[in-house]
Amino acid sequence: MKQINSNNEEEIQTAVTGQIEKISSITDKNDIKENRANSVEKILFMYATAVSDVGTVRSNNQDSAFAGEHLAAICDGMGGHAGGDTASTIAIRSLAHIEQDSRPHDVKTVSSMMETSIMAAHDAIVGKAKRERRLAGMGTTVTAVTLVRGYWVLAHLGDSRAYLLRDNHLMRMTTDHSYVQHLIDTGHITPEEARNHPQRNVVMRVLGDFDIDPRPDIALRSAHPSDRWLLCSDGLCGVLEDSTIQDVMSSISNQEECAQK
């Protein structure tokens, strides 16, 4: 685990990158039924790395990240004192159990495990904040992806993001749970206006918030050879244009070097 400390400042950057490599014959089908029916099995490896850059605004940040053999995750913590660091660490530790579970599971089971782990983290964060007053108001975003039987399972809550680069085309795989995204969705502002909006850092759904449903968005997508993921906090995607992210991910093949950029 790569643990970092954050405050949603624009210059704070945390990223997890990874890709998968083909190690046997692979068939590319777009839905689970076709994949099960096909006799050629997808066998894929996932390689991931985690990098943090605190930037020049803060002396530390409150993020946590995990880069394993089957799971990558990022949590952007928030809250006074050590609250954000505590919240993001709780969430990462809850998700890490999925990586440590060596039993074979299908896509449906892993999806349920992701959701359960994230909701358990929410309960743990809320409980700890109630017990320790200095941690009141702490919370964290969470974005995680795991590889299971030729499919990606993506879980998301908050305004951290997941990008997928496939065939040199970058796709944003998550929707921000933020106030400015709500304004975009309702036609009040454009995505360009959102980048400099005074309330661009207002997150509407985070783990640890008493008033929200902590159930994350869950999405499935078939995995392709050489898929590349970027999971990042808003300290990165809030500063860089998607086109810049695509250029860097397309031009640098080494995932650690790519994350450092």
Residue pairs with C-beta under 8 A, 6 or more apart in sequence:
1 50
1 64
1 65
1 66
1 67
1 92
1 96
2 50
2 51
2 52
2 64
2 65
2 66
2 67
3 63
3 64
3 65
3 85
3 88
3 89
3 92
4 14
4 52
4 54
4 60
4 61
4 62
4 63
4 64
4 65
5 54
5 60
5 61
5 62
5 63
5 77
5 84
5 85
6 12
6 14
6 58
6 61
6 62
6 63
6 76
6 77
6 78
6 84
6 88
6 233
6 235
7 58
7 61
7 62
7 78
7 84
8 76
8 78
8 201
8 203
8 233
8 234
8 235
9 55
9 57
9 58
9 61
9 235
10 55
10 57
10 234
10 235
10 238
10 239
11 54
11 55
11 56
11 57
11 58
11 235
11 239
12 53
12 54
12 55
12 57
12 58
12 61
12 63
12 233
12 235
13 52
13 53
13 55
13 232
13 233
13 235
13 236
13 239
14 50
14 51
14 52
14 53
14 61
14 63
14 65
14 74
14 76
14 232
14 233
14 235
14 236
15 50
15 51
15 65
15 74
15 230
15 231
15 232
15 233
15 236
15 259
16 48
16 49
16 50
16 51
16 65
16 66
16 67
16 72
16 73
16 74
16 229
16 230
16 231
16 232
16 259
17 48
17 49
17 51
17 228
17 229
17 230
17 231
17 249
17 255
17 256
17 258
17 259
18 46
18 47
18 48
18 49
18 67
18 72
18 228
18 229
18 255
19 46
19 47
19 226
19 227
19 228
19 229
19 255
20 44
20 45
20 46
20 47
20 147
20 223
20 224
20 225
20 226
20 227
21 44
21 45
21 47
21 225
21 226
22 44
22 225
22 226
23 43
23 44
23 45
24 41
24 43
25 40
26 40
26 42
26 43
26 44
26 150
26 224
26 225
27 35
27 38
27 40
27 42
28 222
28 224
29 35
29 38
29 222
30 222
31 222
32 107
32 151
32 220
35 42
35 150
35 151
35 222
41 150
42 149
42 150
42 223
43 150
44 147
44 150
44 223
44 225
45 69
46 69
46 70
46 72
46 147
47 255
48 67
48 68
48 69
48 72
48 229
48 255
49 67
49 255
49 256
49 259
50 65
50 66
50 67
50 72
50 74
50 259
51 256
51 259
51 260
52 61
52 63
52 65
54 60
54 61
55 235
61 235
62 76
62 77
62 78
62 79
62 82
62 83
62 84
62 85
62 87
62 88
63 74
63 75
63 76
63 77
63 84
63 88
63 233
64 74
64 75
64 77
64 85
64 88
64 89
64 91
64 92
64 140
65 72
65 73
65 74
65 75
65 92
65 231
66 72
66 73
66 74
66 92
66 95
66 96
66 99
66 144
68 96
68 99
69 99
70 98
70 99
70 146
70 147
70 148
71 95
71 96
71 98
71 99
71 144
71 145
71 146
72 144
72 145
72 146
72 229
72 231
73 91
73 92
73 95
73 142
73 143
73 144
73 145
73 231
74 141
74 142
74 143
74 144
74 160
74 231
74 232
74 233
75 87
75 88
75 89
75 91
75 92
75 140
75 141
75 142
75 143
75 160
75 207
76 84
76 88
76 140
76 141
76 158
76 159
76 160
76 233
76 234
76 235
77 83
77 84
77 85
77 86
77 87
77 88
77 89
77 138
77 139
77 140
78 84
78 87
78 138
78 139
78 140
78 203
78 206
79 86
79 87
79 135
79 136
79 137
79 138
79 139
79 208
80 134
80 137
80 138
81 134
81 135
82 134
82 135
83 129
83 134
83 135
83 136
83 137
83 138
83 139
84 138
84 139
84 140
86 125
86 128
86 135
86 138
87 125
87 135
87 138
87 139
87 140
87 207
87 208
88 140
90 121
90 124
90 125
90 128
90 140
91 118
91 121
91 125
91 140
91 142
91 207
93 121
94 117
94 118
94 120
94 121
94 124
95 114
95 117
95 118
95 121
95 142
95 144
97 117
98 110
98 113
98 114
98 117
98 146
99 146
101 113
105 113
105 148
106 148
106 149
107 148
107 149
107 151
107 153
107 220
110 146
110 148
110 153
111 153
111 218
111 220
114 144
114 146
114 153
114 155
114 216
114 218
115 155
115 215
115 216
115 218
118 142
118 144
118 155
118 157
118 207
118 214
118 215
118 216
119 214
119 215
119 216
121 142
121 207
122 207
122 208
122 214
123 214
125 138
125 139
125 140
125 207
125 208
126 208
126 210
128 135
128 138
129 135
129 136
129 137
129 138
129 208
138 208
139 206
139 207
139 208
139 209
140 158
140 206
140 207
140 208
141 157
141 158
141 159
141 160
141 203
141 206
141 207
141 233
142 155
142 156
142 157
142 158
142 160
142 207
142 216
143 154
143 155
143 156
143 157
143 158
143 160
143 161
143 162
143 174
143 231
144 154
144 155
144 156
144 231
145 152
145 153
145 154
145 155
145 162
145 229
145 231
146 152
146 153
147 153
147 223
150 222
150 223
151 220
151 221
151 222
151 223
152 164
152 220
152 221
152 222
152 223
152 227
152 229
153 218
153 219
153 220
154 162
154 173
154 174
154 217
154 218
154 219
154 220
154 221
155 216
155 217
155 218
156 162
156 174
156 175
156 216
156 217
156 219
157 177
157 205
157 206
157 207
157 214
157 216
157 217
158 176
158 177
158 203
158 205
158 206
158 207
159 176
159 177
159 178
159 181
159 203
159 234
160 174
160 231
160 232
160 233
160 234
161 172
161 173
161 174
161 176
161 230
161 231
161 232
161 234
161 237
162 172
162 173
162 174
162 229
162 230
162 231
163 170
163 171
163 172
163 173
163 229
163 230
163 231
163 232
163 237
163 242
163 245
163 249
164 170
164 171
164 173
164 221
164 227
164 228
164 229
165 171
165 227
165 228
165 229
165 230
165 246
165 249
165 250
166 224
166 227
166 228
168 246
168 250
169 246
170 242
170 245
170 246
170 249
170 250
172 242
173 219
173 221
174 217
175 181
175 217
177 203
177 204
177 205
177 206
178 200
178 202
178 203
178 204
179 199
179 200
179 202
179 203
179 204
180 189
180 194
180 197
180 199
180 200
180 202
181 194
182 204
183 189
183 194
183 197
184 190
184 191
184 194
189 197
194 200
195 238
200 238
201 234
204 212
205 212
205 213
206 212
207 214
228 249
228 255
228 258
230 245
230 249
236 245
237 245
248 258
248 261
249 258
252 258
252 261
